[in-house]
């Protein structure tokens, strides 16, 4: 299966990056994209 980086994933990614940034923790961008795709597709 191939999962896309769709609107739902983009929104999750943005919110998670903001949350982590507020804690001084900013992971690599692509890692966040992968995590977002996994979370919104219930792969975690």
Number of C-alpha atoms within 10 A of each C-alpha: 3 4 10 13 15 11 9 14 21 16 13 18 23 14 12 16 18 14 13 13 12 10 9 9 11 14 11 9 11 9 10 19 18 15 18 23 21 16 15 18 13 8 9 8
